[in-house]
Amino acid sequence: MNYTFHPHAERELEEIESHYDSILHELGDRFREDVEMTLSRILEFPNGWQLLSKATRRCRLSRFPYAIIYRVRKDEIRFAGGSASPSQT
């Protein structure tokens, strides 16, 4: 399945990665790895994550308090952005 990013979503991910890099360089890299793993899970199971509305879903990252918001369309997945999510403890 094809996928696209809303331009705002790409900028948002870059800004968050930069924020984590400013704390510790490896932390930004770990955030990006977690995002990529989450995107892979979404692409493999696009309808497997929590519904936020009729057309919008959310998938939480494994290691960071962040979730990816996306829409499943007929022939593509559109990543719309993200949101901070409470830590899962």
Order of alpha helices (4+ residues) and beta strands (2+ residues): beta-alpha-alpha-beta-beta-beta-beta
